[in-house]
Amino acid sequence: MRAFHCSWWSFFNAFFIWFAIAPLLVEVRKSLDIDAKDIWTSNICSVTGTIFMRFLLGPLCDKYGARILMGCILMSTSIPCALIGLVNSTTSLAVTRLFIGFGGSAFVMCQYWTTSMFTKEVAGSANAIAGGWGNLGGGATQILVGSVLFPLFKMFMSADMAWRTVSIVPACMAFSTGFMILRISDDCPRGNFQELKRHGIMNHVSASASFHEVAMNFNTWLFFLQYACCFGVELTMNNSAATYFHEEFNLRTEKAAAITSIFGLMNIFARGLGGFISDKFNAKMGLRGRLIWQTTCLSVEASMILCFARAPNLGVSILILVFFSIFVQAAEGSTFGIVPYVNPACTGSVSGIVGAGGSAGAVCFGICFRQFETKRAFDIMGFTVLGSAILSFLVSIRHHGGILFVEQCQEDVEGQQIHSTTPSRTEKSTHPWLYRL
């Protein structure tokens, strides 16, 4: 369980630094004298860098494990987070947020780590809880930075100086966490990858071969698109919701940030609930059940987006925001309940590509909000999510089938034979090299 807690806490800190400046963008806009399109440009940059890093780190997880990569990412991205107060133009703001956004790639290591520690039967719950508690950093940063630290700093300095210095706090937290996990945790139930390779227990893995094999799997790209339509929506809301409430309902920065935090705080249970229900559907109906739940989550999410854009007042808007958030995060948990089935031997690469879909979705939706009026942008996002729900009918995974048909699951038969030779159910992994231990 130590690795599980290191996993979600690391991702929480990655989210904390990734969106530390988001609730203060109204203040940034005033200080730098820039317009709304410039802010959206910086929002887009903050998630663009994550796409490349998630593609890269997925195969590297298969080769080196999650622990070392997680520590390095947290410590390196905490530096631009601490320095964001030095920005003085749209360009410097966008570039700094681009480098901070690399921290969002910590999600790949988070999901790979938990997948390595738990069996596929409970992978939905394990991945969803770790990812959800990590995503909780998006809500925590809204309320801690926007509604607690920023007003506290303003008591001792000007508003301009307050937003320029407040990000040092999450930066220090992230750097300390990155250093800590390198010292206290393990890569997998049997120890660290480096030691396993040294003793000949684990085979050396080619990162490029792992990526190529997964990239040629059609199912990977279907889940890439679906994850773009749930996690991509969450990233878009984390970046823009505080500004939306400030402009739409004329709220102060602190109050807008507090309301926006509701969206991220639902992660404390919603993503885990999505994964848990996915596991229950799997127990009753196999992979078909997981896919039916996935389709349901995305469909309800789409309807909530369309309703949110038409909320007549603040109270209704907040109510819809709660249910909107729950189904966004349930869809995220459901997606990564299915990911371990796509290619168990290359879970890192699958997680990397699918995870990159979330950031890619945020870029696309960010461009919509930058170019179009807010209500139209929400409509585009809602109908896009609805379209992604239909993609579940195209999924067909070897030995498991899909919604429209089911294949006999040979992997489960093999897994039952392995149960009698392994010391503990919780020590098994979806990785073949652990089956041989």
WORATA-V320299 format. One record per residue. RES is the residue in one small letter. SS is DSSP state (hx for helix, st for strand, lp for the rest). OMEGA is omega in whole degrees, -180 to 180 (* if undefined). Layout:
BEGIN
res=RES ss=SS omega=OMEGA
res=RES ss=SS omega=OMEGA
END
This chain:
BEGIN
res=m ss=lp omega=180
res=r ss=hx omega=179
res=a ss=hx omega=178
res=f ss=hx omega=-178
res=h ss=hx omega=175
res=c ss=hx omega=-178
res=s ss=hx omega=-176
res=w ss=hx omega=-179
res=w ss=hx omega=177
res=s ss=hx omega=180
res=f ss=hx omega=175
res=f ss=hx omega=180
res=n ss=hx omega=176
res=a ss=hx omega=177
res=f ss=hx omega=-178
res=f ss=hx omega=180
res=i ss=hx omega=-178
res=w ss=hx omega=-175
res=f ss=lp omega=-180
res=a ss=lp omega=-177
res=i ss=lp omega=-173
res=a ss=hx omega=-179
res=p ss=hx omega=-177
res=l ss=hx omega=-176
res=l ss=hx omega=175
res=v ss=hx omega=178
res=e ss=hx omega=178
res=v ss=hx omega=-180
res=r ss=hx omega=178
res=k ss=hx omega=-176
res=s ss=hx omega=-177
res=l ss=hx omega=-180
res=d ss=lp omega=179
res=i ss=lp omega=-177
res=d ss=lp omega=-175
res=a ss=hx omega=179
res=k ss=hx omega=177
res=d ss=hx omega=177
res=i ss=hx omega=179
res=w ss=hx omega=175
res=t ss=hx omega=178
res=s ss=hx omega=176
res=n ss=hx omega=180
res=i ss=hx omega=179
res=c ss=hx omega=-177
res=s ss=hx omega=179
res=v ss=hx omega=-179
res=t ss=hx omega=-178
res=g ss=hx omega=-179
res=t ss=hx omega=-179
res=i ss=hx omega=-179
res=f ss=hx omega=-176
res=m ss=hx omega=179
res=r ss=hx omega=174
res=f ss=hx omega=-177
res=l ss=hx omega=-172
res=l ss=hx omega=177
res=g ss=hx omega=178
res=p ss=hx omega=179
res=l ss=hx omega=174
res=c ss=hx omega=177
res=d ss=hx omega=-176
res=k ss=hx omega=-172
res=y ss=hx omega=-175
res=g ss=lp omega=-173
res=a ss=hx omega=-169
res=r ss=hx omega=-177
res=i ss=hx omega=-179
res=l ss=hx omega=179
res=m ss=hx omega=-180
res=g ss=hx omega=-179
res=c ss=hx omega=-180
res=i ss=hx omega=-178
res=l ss=hx omega=-177
res=m ss=hx omega=-177
res=s ss=hx omega=-177
res=t ss=hx omega=176
res=s ss=hx omega=-178
res=i ss=hx omega=177
res=p ss=hx omega=176
res=c ss=hx omega=-180
res=a ss=hx omega=-175
res=l ss=lp omega=-175
res=i ss=hx omega=178
res=g ss=hx omega=-180
res=l ss=hx omega=-177
res=v ss=lp omega=-180
res=n ss=lp omega=-180
res=s ss=lp omega=177
res=t ss=hx omega=-178
res=t ss=hx omega=-179
res=s ss=hx omega=177
res=l ss=hx omega=-179
res=a ss=hx omega=-178
res=v ss=hx omega=179
res=t ss=hx omega=179
res=r ss=hx omega=175
res=l ss=hx omega=-179
res=f ss=hx omega=175
res=i ss=hx omega=-178
res=g ss=hx omega=175
res=f ss=hx omega=179
res=g ss=hx omega=178
res=g ss=hx omega=178
res=s ss=hx omega=178
res=a ss=hx omega=178
res=f ss=hx omega=-178
res=v ss=hx omega=179
res=m ss=hx omega=179
res=c ss=hx omega=-178
res=q ss=hx omega=177
res=y ss=hx omega=-178
res=w ss=hx omega=-178
res=t ss=hx omega=177
res=t ss=hx omega=179
res=s ss=hx omega=-174
res=m ss=hx omega=-175
res=f ss=lp omega=179
res=t ss=lp omega=-178
res=k ss=hx omega=-179
res=e ss=hx omega=-180
res=v ss=hx omega=-178
res=a ss=hx omega=180
res=g ss=hx omega=-179
res=s ss=hx omega=-177
res=a ss=hx omega=-180
res=n ss=hx omega=-177
res=a ss=hx omega=180
res=i ss=hx omega=179
res=a ss=hx omega=179
res=g ss=hx omega=-179
res=g ss=hx omega=179
res=w ss=hx omega=174
res=g ss=hx omega=177
res=n ss=hx omega=177
res=l ss=hx omega=177
res=g ss=hx omega=178
res=g ss=hx omega=176
res=g ss=hx omega=-179
res=a ss=hx omega=-178
res=t ss=hx omega=178
res=q ss=hx omega=-175
res=i ss=hx omega=-178
res=l ss=hx omega=-179
res=v ss=hx omega=-174
res=g ss=hx omega=-173
res=s ss=hx omega=-180
res=v ss=hx omega=-174
res=l ss=hx omega=-179
res=f ss=hx omega=176
res=p ss=hx omega=179
res=l ss=hx omega=179
res=f ss=hx omega=-179
res=k ss=hx omega=177
res=m ss=lp omega=-176
res=f ss=lp omega=-178
res=m ss=lp omega=180
res=s ss=lp omega=179
res=a ss=hx omega=179
res=d ss=hx omega=-180
res=m ss=hx omega=-179
res=a ss=hx omega=-179
res=w ss=hx omega=-180
res=r ss=hx omega=-177
res=t ss=hx omega=-172
res=v ss=lp omega=-178
res=s ss=hx omega=176
res=i ss=hx omega=-178
res=v ss=hx omega=177
res=p ss=hx omega=179
res=a ss=hx omega=179
res=c ss=hx omega=178
res=m ss=hx omega=-178
res=a ss=hx omega=-179
res=f ss=hx omega=180
res=s ss=hx omega=179
res=t ss=hx omega=179
res=g ss=hx omega=179
res=f ss=hx omega=-176
res=m ss=hx omega=-175
res=i ss=hx omega=176
res=l ss=hx omega=-175
res=r ss=hx omega=-167
res=i ss=hx omega=-171
res=s ss=lp omega=-179
res=d ss=lp omega=-179
res=d ss=lp omega=-175
res=c ss=st omega=-177
res=p ss=lp omega=-177
res=r ss=lp omega=179
res=g ss=st omega=-178
res=n ss=lp omega=-177
res=f ss=hx omega=-177
res=q ss=hx omega=180
res=e ss=hx omega=180
res=l ss=hx omega=178
res=k ss=hx omega=-179
res=r ss=hx omega=-179
res=h ss=lp omega=176
res=g ss=lp omega=-179
res=i ss=lp omega=-178
res=m ss=lp omega=178
res=n ss=lp omega=174
res=h ss=lp omega=-176
res=v ss=lp omega=175
res=s ss=lp omega=-179
res=a ss=hx omega=-178
res=s ss=hx omega=179
res=a ss=hx omega=178
res=s ss=hx omega=-179
res=f ss=hx omega=-178
res=h ss=hx omega=-179
res=e ss=hx omega=-179
res=v ss=hx omega=-178
res=a ss=hx omega=179
res=m ss=lp omega=180
res=n ss=lp omega=-176
res=f ss=hx omega=-178
res=n ss=hx omega=-180
res=t ss=hx omega=-175
res=w ss=hx omega=173
res=l ss=hx omega=179
res=f ss=hx omega=171
res=f ss=hx omega=-179
res=l ss=hx omega=-180
res=q ss=hx omega=179
res=y ss=hx omega=174
res=a ss=hx omega=-176
res=c ss=lp omega=171
res=c ss=lp omega=179
res=f ss=hx omega=176
res=g ss=hx omega=177
res=v ss=hx omega=180
res=e ss=hx omega=178
res=l ss=hx omega=179
res=t ss=hx omega=179
res=m ss=hx omega=178
res=n ss=hx omega=-179
res=n ss=hx omega=-166
res=s ss=hx omega=-171
res=a ss=hx omega=180
res=a ss=hx omega=178
res=t ss=hx omega=179
res=y ss=hx omega=-179
res=f ss=hx omega=178
res=h ss=hx omega=-176
res=e ss=hx omega=-176
res=e ss=hx omega=-175
res=f ss=hx omega=175
res=n ss=lp omega=-179
res=l ss=lp omega=174
res=r ss=lp omega=-178
res=t ss=hx omega=-176
res=e ss=hx omega=-178
res=k ss=hx omega=178
res=a ss=hx omega=179
res=a ss=hx omega=180
res=a ss=hx omega=179
res=i ss=hx omega=180
res=t ss=hx omega=-179
res=s ss=hx omega=179
res=i ss=hx omega=-177
res=f ss=hx omega=-179
res=g ss=hx omega=-176
res=l ss=hx omega=175
res=m ss=hx omega=179
res=n ss=hx omega=-178
res=i ss=hx omega=178
res=f ss=lp omega=-168
res=a ss=hx omega=-180
res=r ss=hx omega=177
res=g ss=hx omega=178
res=l ss=hx omega=178
res=g ss=hx omega=178
res=g ss=hx omega=-180
res=f ss=hx omega=179
res=i ss=hx omega=176
res=s ss=hx omega=177
res=d ss=hx omega=180
res=k ss=hx omega=176
res=f ss=hx omega=179
res=n ss=hx omega=-180
res=a ss=hx omega=-179
res=k ss=hx omega=-169
res=m ss=hx omega=-177
res=g ss=lp omega=-178
res=l ss=hx omega=177
res=r ss=hx omega=179
res=g ss=hx omega=177
res=r ss=hx omega=-177
res=l ss=hx omega=177
res=i ss=hx omega=178
res=w ss=hx omega=178
res=q ss=hx omega=180
res=t ss=hx omega=180
res=t ss=hx omega=-179
res=c ss=hx omega=-179
res=l ss=hx omega=-179
res=s ss=hx omega=179
res=v ss=hx omega=177
res=e ss=hx omega=-179
res=a ss=hx omega=-179
res=s ss=hx omega=179
res=m ss=hx omega=178
res=i ss=hx omega=-178
res=l ss=hx omega=177
res=c ss=hx omega=-179
res=f ss=hx omega=-179
res=a ss=lp omega=-176
res=r ss=lp omega=-180
res=a ss=lp omega=-175
res=p ss=lp omega=-179
res=n ss=lp omega=-175
res=l ss=hx omega=-178
res=g ss=hx omega=179
res=v ss=hx omega=180
res=s ss=hx omega=180
res=i ss=hx omega=179
res=l ss=hx omega=179
res=i ss=hx omega=180
res=l ss=hx omega=-180
res=v ss=hx omega=-178
res=f ss=hx omega=174
res=f ss=hx omega=-178
res=s ss=hx omega=-178
res=i ss=hx omega=-176
res=f ss=hx omega=172
res=v ss=hx omega=-175
res=q ss=hx omega=174
res=a ss=hx omega=177
res=a ss=hx omega=177
res=e ss=hx omega=179
res=g ss=hx omega=178
res=s ss=hx omega=-180
res=t ss=hx omega=-177
res=f ss=hx omega=165
res=g ss=hx omega=-180
res=i ss=hx omega=-176
res=v ss=hx omega=-178
res=p ss=hx omega=180
res=y ss=hx omega=-172
res=v ss=hx omega=176
res=n ss=lp omega=-173
res=p ss=hx omega=-178
res=a ss=hx omega=-177
res=c ss=hx omega=-176
res=t ss=hx omega=179
res=g ss=hx omega=-180
res=s ss=hx omega=177
res=v ss=hx omega=180
res=s ss=hx omega=-180
res=g ss=hx omega=-178
res=i ss=hx omega=180
res=v ss=hx omega=178
res=g ss=hx omega=178
res=a ss=hx omega=177
res=g ss=hx omega=178
res=g ss=hx omega=179
res=s ss=hx omega=178
res=a ss=hx omega=177
res=g ss=hx omega=179
res=a ss=hx omega=177
res=v ss=hx omega=-178
res=c ss=hx omega=179
res=f ss=hx omega=177
res=g ss=hx omega=178
res=i ss=hx omega=178
res=c ss=hx omega=-179
res=f ss=hx omega=179
res=r ss=hx omega=-172
res=q ss=hx omega=-173
res=f ss=lp omega=173
res=e ss=lp omega=-170
res=t ss=hx omega=-178
res=k ss=hx omega=179
res=r ss=hx omega=179
res=a ss=hx omega=177
res=f ss=hx omega=178
res=d ss=hx omega=178
res=i ss=hx omega=-180
res=m ss=hx omega=-178
res=g ss=hx omega=-179
res=f ss=hx omega=175
res=t ss=hx omega=178
res=v ss=hx omega=179
res=l ss=hx omega=177
res=g ss=hx omega=-179
res=s ss=hx omega=180
res=a ss=hx omega=-178
res=i ss=hx omega=-177
res=l ss=hx omega=179
res=s ss=hx omega=-179
res=f ss=hx omega=180
res=l ss=hx omega=-177
res=v ss=lp omega=175
res=s ss=lp omega=-176
res=i ss=st omega=-177
res=r ss=lp omega=180
res=h ss=lp omega=-180
res=h ss=lp omega=-180
res=g ss=st omega=-178
res=g ss=lp omega=-179
res=i ss=lp omega=-172
res=l ss=lp omega=178
res=f ss=lp omega=-177
res=v ss=lp omega=174
res=e ss=lp omega=175
res=q ss=lp omega=-174
res=c ss=lp omega=180
res=q ss=hx omega=-178
res=e ss=hx omega=-180
res=d ss=hx omega=177
res=v ss=hx omega=178
res=e ss=hx omega=-179
res=g ss=hx omega=179
res=q ss=hx omega=177
res=q ss=hx omega=-178
res=i ss=hx omega=-178
res=h ss=hx omega=-177
res=s ss=lp omega=-177
res=t ss=lp omega=-179
res=t ss=lp omega=-175
res=p ss=lp omega=-174
res=s ss=lp omega=179
res=r ss=hx omega=-176
res=t ss=hx omega=-180
res=e ss=hx omega=180
res=k ss=lp omega=178
res=s ss=lp omega=174
res=t ss=lp omega=-178
res=h ss=lp omega=-177
res=p ss=hx omega=-177
res=w ss=hx omega=175
res=l ss=hx omega=176
res=y ss=hx omega=-176
res=r ss=lp omega=-178
res=l ss=lp omega=*
END
